[in-house]
């Protein structure tokens, strides 16, 4: 297939049915689904804890900084760490996609 050639629906069906494409989808899903679930649970944990365990979240850690403030701040770091892990994993996703594209160009 030429690089600028328009792909037809049949071409996309063929690509979607290849083992390499299925491997790419499964590999991405194995990372993305747990990462999204973790992110949502971690994000809403602050809200739930503040609502249902306010005394725990009022616990002073140092000075006027309490557990709720630290938990909220940790969400920024958690998001950055999760993004960094995704960037690292994306290299594998890209390699699998390049493999698929390479086979299509033959």
Secondary structure by P-SEA (a helix, b strand, c coil): ccccccccaaaaaaaaacaaaaaaaaaaaacaaaaaaaaaaaaaaaaaaaacccccccccccccccaaaaaaaaaaaaaaaaaaaaaaaaaaaaaaaaaaaaaaac
